[in-house]
Amino acid sequence: MLNKFARPAKSAAPHHGLPRPQDPVCVIGDLHGRADLLGAMFDQIGTLPEADRARVITVGDMIDRGPDSARVLSMLHAAQQAAPERMICLMGNHERMMLDFLISPDAHSARWFKLGGAATLRSYGLTPPNPAEPDTDALDALRMDLARAIGAETLAWLDACPLYWREGDLAVTHAGADPYYPLERQNADALLWGHARFGSAPRRDGLWIAHGHWVVAEPFVDRGRVALDTGASQSGRLSAAWFDRNGLKFLTVRG
């Protein structure tokens, strides 16, 4: 179901006001375990002019819901290690939920299973528990099994994923940001889960925020926002925004 909060207003901002970075910036929307779409998007990016100079940023929610979260993390971790200055992976609320479960595997953190975490467990060859009857000992054993399956190096990388990226008048976050405050003063919950004012109040500082989290039928531009989550796990469609000196164009792959 599309989130009404994320739909563009009729008075969308014109493209000529968008950021025009000297070196391209490509922002990829929520992946949610679709390794096939990530591979296709990497292939498409590789065909573009100046692809070797582009910074590639994923907006978070790399895991959950889709069939191959383990492979998505492996692909992105390897890409970031190969080009740390050009590959940036942001934290999403789904990564945060998984890390919280690994820290404290109780009935509260087990809600992650219901929100897509069960698919991530299966991608690592683990069996999800019955969320209606959480057992403390079983959850603790599952936490240890998942941590071993992911590996200490990948877990450390995930835990260090930043909440936002910014260059000039372009910023990238997972779920947007409170338009009343600068990025450095944002509450983490606003960046990971969204803020009520993000969809209704324009920013006053001229900053454009590319983001995911809110599922939309089509990527769009509206009053300082560039929305990119086209529901890859269910729609089979992954979207990205390519910013360069000529402006913005949307990229799409389907699977």
C-alpha positions in Angstrom: 0.0 0.0 0.0 1.3 3.4 -0.9 1.8 5.9 2.0 -0.3 9.0 1.4 2.1 11.0 3.4 4.7 10.6 0.6 2.6 11.7 -2.3 3.7 14.9 -4.0 1.8 18.1 -3.8 0.5 19.6 -7.0 3.0 22.5 -6.8 6.1 20.4 -7.3 9.4 22.2 -7.4 11.0 22.7 -10.9 14.1 20.6 -11.8 16.2 23.7 -12.4 16.4 24.3 -8.7 17.9 20.9 -7.9 21.5 20.3 -6.9 24.1 20.1 -9.7 27.2 18.5 -8.2 30.5 18.7 -10.1 30.9 14.9 -9.8 27.8 12.8 -10.1 25.9 11.5 -7.1 23.7 8.5 -7.5 21.2 7.8 -4.7 19.7 4.3 -4.6 16.3 3.7 -2.9 15.4 1.0 -0.4 16.6 -2.4 -1.4 14.9 -4.7 1.1 16.7 -7.9 0.2 16.6 -7.6 -3.6 20.1 -8.5 -4.6 19.0 -9.1 -8.2 17.8 -5.5 -8.5 20.9 -4.2 -6.8 23.1 -6.0 -9.3 21.0 -4.6 -12.2 21.2 -1.1 -10.8 25.0 -1.4 -10.5 25.1 -2.5 -14.1 23.0 0.4 -15.3 25.1 2.9 -13.3 28.2 1.5 -14.9 27.0 2.4 -18.4 26.6 6.1 -17.5 29.1 8.9 -18.4 31.4 9.7 -15.5 30.3 6.5 -13.7 33.9 6.1 -12.5 33.7 9.5 -10.7 30.2 9.0 -9.2 29.5 8.7 -5.5 26.9 6.0 -5.0 24.7 6.2 -1.8 22.1 3.7 -0.6 19.4 5.2 1.6 19.2 2.3 4.1 16.8 -0.6 4.5 19.2 -2.9 2.7 17.6 -5.9 4.5 14.3 -7.5 5.3 11.2 -8.5 3.3 13.0 -9.6 0.1 14.6 -13.0 -0.4 18.3 -12.2 -0.3 19.3 -9.8 2.5 22.5 -11.8 3.1 23.7 -11.3 -0.4 22.7 -7.6 -0.5 24.8 -6.9 2.6 27.7 -8.9 1.1 27.5 -7.0 -2.2 27.4 -3.5 -0.5 30.0 -4.3 2.1 32.4 -5.4 -0.7 31.6 -2.4 -2.8 32.2 0.0 0.1 35.5 -1.7 1.0 36.6 -1.5 -2.7 35.8 2.2 -3.0 35.3 3.8 0.5 35.2 7.3 -0.9 32.7 6.6 -3.6 30.3 4.0 -1.9 28.3 5.2 1.1 25.7 3.0 2.8 23.3 4.8 5.2 21.5 3.2 8.2 17.8 2.5 7.8 15.3 1.7 10.4 15.4 -2.0 9.4 19.1 -2.2 10.0 18.6 -0.4 13.3 15.9 -3.0 14.3 18.2 -5.9 13.5 21.1 -4.4 15.5 18.7 -3.7 18.4 17.7 -7.4 18.3 21.3 -8.5 18.4 21.9 -6.2 21.4 18.8 -7.1 23.3 16.8 -10.1 22.0 13.6 -9.6 24.0 9.9 -9.5 23.2 10.1 -5.8 22.2 13.0 -6.2 19.7 11.4 -9.4 18.4 8.8 -7.2 16.6 11.5 -7.0 13.9 10.5 -10.5 12.8 7.0 -9.2 11.9 8.3 -6.2 10.0 10.5 -8.3 7.6 13.2 -9.7 9.8 12.0 -13.2 9.3 13.1 -13.0 5.6 16.5 -11.9 6.7 16.9 -14.8 9.1 15.9 -17.2 6.3 18.5 -15.6 3.9 21.1 -16.7 6.5 19.7 -20.2 6.7 18.0 -19.6 10.1 14.5 -20.4 11.1 12.4 -17.5 12.5 10.7 -18.1 15.8 7.0 -17.8 16.5 6.6 -14.1 17.3 3.4 -14.7 19.2 5.3 -16.9 21.8 8.8 -15.4 22.2 11.1 -17.5 24.4 14.0 -15.7 26.0 16.5 -18.5 25.8 15.5 -19.3 22.2 15.8 -15.6 21.2 19.2 -15.4 22.8 20.4 -18.5 20.9 19.0 -17.1 17.7 20.8 -13.8 18.3 24.1 -15.7 18.6 23.4 -17.7 15.5 22.6 -14.6 13.5 25.6 -12.7 14.7 27.9 -15.7 13.6 26.1 -15.9 10.3 26.6 -12.2 9.5 30.1 -12.1 10.8 31.9 -9.7 13.1 33.4 -7.6 10.2 30.0 -7.0 8.5 28.3 -6.3 11.8 30.9 -3.7 12.7 30.4 -2.1 9.2 26.6 -2.1 9.7 26.9 -0.5 13.1 29.1 2.3 11.7 26.7 3.2 8.8 26.0 6.9 9.0 22.5 8.4 9.4 23.0 10.9 6.7 25.3 12.2 3.9 25.6 15.7 2.7 27.5 17.7 0.1 26.6 21.3 -0.7 22.8 21.6 -1.0 22.2 17.9 -1.4 21.6 15.6 1.6 20.6 11.9 1.8 18.8 10.3 4.7 16.7 7.2 5.1 13.3 8.7 6.1 13.8 12.4 5.6 14.3 15.0 8.4 12.5 17.5 10.5 12.5 20.6 8.2 12.7 23.0 11.2 16.2 21.8 12.2 19.6 21.4 10.4 20.9 17.9 9.8 23.5 18.0 12.6 20.7 18.7 15.1 18.3 16.0 14.0 17.0 13.3 16.3 18.0 9.9 15.1 14.4 8.8 15.1 13.4 11.5 12.6 16.1 10.3 10.2 15.3 6.6 10.6 11.5 6.6 11.0 10.5 10.0 9.6 9.0 13.2 11.1 5.4 14.4 10.7 6.5 17.8 9.4 8.7 16.4 6.6 5.9 15.9 4.2 4.0 19.0 5.0 6.5 21.8 5.6 9.2 22.9 3.2 12.7 23.4 4.3 13.8 26.9 4.9 17.6 26.4 4.2 17.5 25.5 0.5 18.6 21.9 1.3 17.4 19.1 -0.9 16.9 15.7 0.8 16.9 12.5 -1.2 15.3 9.7 0.9 13.5 6.4 1.0 11.3 4.8 3.6 8.0 6.1 2.3 6.8 3.8 -0.5 5.7 5.7 -3.6 4.4 4.6 -7.0 7.0 6.7 -8.9 10.1 8.6 -7.7 9.3 12.3 -7.5 10.6 15.7 -6.7 8.7 18.0 -4.4 9.6 21.1 -2.3 13.1 20.0 -1.3 12.4 16.3 -1.3 13.4 13.6 -3.7 11.5 10.4 -2.9 13.0 7.1 -4.1 11.4 4.1 -2.3 9.3 2.3 -5.0 8.8 -0.8 -2.9 11.5 -3.0 -4.5 10.6 -6.1 -2.3 7.0 -6.3 -3.6 6.9 -4.2 -6.8 10.1 -5.7 -8.2 11.1 -2.1 -9.1 14.2 -0.3 -7.7 14.7 3.4 -8.3 17.6 5.8 -8.0 18.3 9.5 -8.6 21.4 10.5 -10.6 22.5 14.1 -9.9 25.2 15.7 -12.1 26.0 19.1 -13.6 23.0 18.7 -16.0 20.5 18.2 -13.2 18.6 15.1 -12.1 17.4 12.0 -13.9 15.7 9.0 -12.4 17.0 5.5 -13.0 14.8 2.3 -12.7 15.5 -1.4 -12.9 12.8 -4.1 -12.8 13.0 -7.7 -11.9 
